[in-house]
Amino acid sequence: MTTTTTPDLRYPIGPFSLPDAVSAEQRARFIDEIAAAPAALREAVRGLSDGQLDTPYRPGGWTVRQVVHHVPDSHLNAYVRIKLALTEDEPTIKPYLEPRWAEQPEARSAPIEMSLVLLEALHVRWIAALRALDPSAFSRRYVHPEHGRLFTIDQTLALYAWHGKHHVAHVTALKQRSNW
């Protein structure tokens, strides 16, 4: 008897694993991966019709359109968290309710170009800020009250390097399964 496992469509590249420490080489790779995310997302959605954009990437999941609008929402929050960690001593950040943001009218129906452009502009600024930092700055921390713990900027980079690839994979995996 052959057993096949169904892939978990929520995590097409696997769930995120928080590193305890990040090396200088890993940090550089994470920054490069964050820098590449806007172009990768734009390429993933290139040529999709409105009907395709309004298709959930998995049963019960967000539509491709909602995913595209979610990425800059999330990355804006990450950018602010990092700036707070750089300018305050272990600030407590304000979490946001991602599912509620994804249900807002513009996230459900607005053209995706506005979010692709926002993501591109945000990443130009974010990457410039990251590449200008002294290496010691990456150990600065903030408190995430939902997790009840401190996160370093390095750990946040790891998360958002994964996050961009994670959502691009939602789109590309759907395209592959749907033969688009």
SVG drawing of the C-alpha trace seen along z (x, -y; Angstrom):
<svg xmlns="http://www.w3.org/2000/svg" viewBox="-16 -57 45 59">
<polyline fill="none" stroke="black" stroke-width="0.4" points="0.0,0.0 1.3,-3.4 0.7,-6.4 0.7,-9.8 0.7,-12.9 -1.2,-15.9 0.9,-19.0 -0.2,-21.7 -1.3,-24.4 -1.0,-27.0 2.8,-26.5 4.0,-25.8 7.7,-26.4 7.2,-25.0 6.4,-26.8 8.7,-29.5 11.3,-28.5 12.6,-31.3 16.4,-31.3 18.0,-31.9 21.0,-33.7 21.7,-35.0 25.2,-35.1 26.4,-38.1 26.1,-35.8 22.6,-34.8 21.7,-38.5 23.0,-39.5 21.0,-36.7 17.8,-37.7 18.2,-41.3 18.7,-40.2 15.6,-38.0 13.6,-40.8 14.9,-43.1 13.8,-40.5 10.3,-40.0 8.5,-42.8 9.8,-41.7 9.0,-38.0 5.4,-38.9 4.9,-41.1 6.2,-38.2 3.9,-35.7 0.8,-37.7 1.8,-38.9 -1.0,-38.3 -3.6,-37.0 -7.2,-37.9 -9.6,-39.4 -11.2,-35.9 -7.8,-34.4 -7.0,-37.1 -10.3,-36.5 -9.5,-32.7 -8.5,-31.5 -5.0,-30.1 -6.4,-27.2 -9.9,-26.1 -10.8,-28.6 -7.9,-30.8 -7.5,-34.3 -7.8,-35.2 -4.7,-36.0 -5.9,-39.6 -6.0,-39.6 -2.6,-38.0 -1.1,-40.7 -2.7,-43.5 -1.6,-41.7 2.1,-41.6 2.7,-45.4 0.4,-45.6 2.6,-43.1 5.9,-44.5 4.9,-48.1 4.3,-46.8 7.7,-45.1 9.4,-48.2 7.8,-50.2 8.7,-47.6 12.3,-47.7 12.4,-51.5 10.9,-51.4 13.5,-49.0 16.2,-51.2 15.0,-54.4 13.5,-53.2 14.7,-50.8 12.8,-47.5 9.5,-49.1 6.3,-47.1 4.9,-47.1 1.3,-47.3 0.1,-44.0 -2.6,-44.2 -5.4,-41.8 -4.3,-40.5 -7.5,-38.6 -9.5,-41.8 -7.2,-43.8 -7.6,-41.2 -11.4,-41.6 -11.4,-45.3 -13.1,-46.4 -9.9,-47.5 -8.1,-44.3 -11.0,-42.3 -11.6,-44.2 -9.1,-47.0 -6.7,-46.6 -3.4,-45.0 -1.2,-47.5 -1.5,-49.9 -0.1,-47.3 2.6,-46.2 3.8,-49.8 3.5,-50.3 5.6,-47.2 8.3,-48.3 8.6,-51.7 8.6,-50.4 11.3,-47.9 13.5,-50.5 13.4,-52.5 13.6,-49.5 16.6,-47.9 18.4,-51.3 17.8,-51.5 19.0,-48.0 22.1,-48.2 23.1,-51.4 23.0,-49.9 26.0,-49.1 26.1,-45.3 25.5,-45.9 22.1,-47.4 20.7,-44.1 20.7,-42.8 18.3,-45.6 14.9,-44.2 11.2,-44.9 8.5,-43.2 5.7,-41.5 2.8,-41.3 1.0,-38.5 4.0,-36.3 5.1,-37.6 8.7,-37.8 11.5,-40.0 12.4,-39.7 15.7,-41.0 15.9,-42.9 17.9,-39.9 15.0,-37.5 12.6,-39.9 14.7,-39.8 14.5,-36.0 10.8,-36.1 10.2,-38.6 12.6,-36.9 10.5,-33.8 7.2,-35.8 7.8,-37.2 8.7,-33.8 5.8,-32.2 3.2,-34.4 4.8,-34.2 4.6,-30.5 0.9,-30.7 0.4,-32.3 2.8,-30.1 1.6,-26.9 -2.0,-27.8 -1.0,-28.7 0.7,-25.3 -2.2,-23.4 -4.7,-25.3 -2.6,-25.1 -2.6,-28.9"/>
</svg>
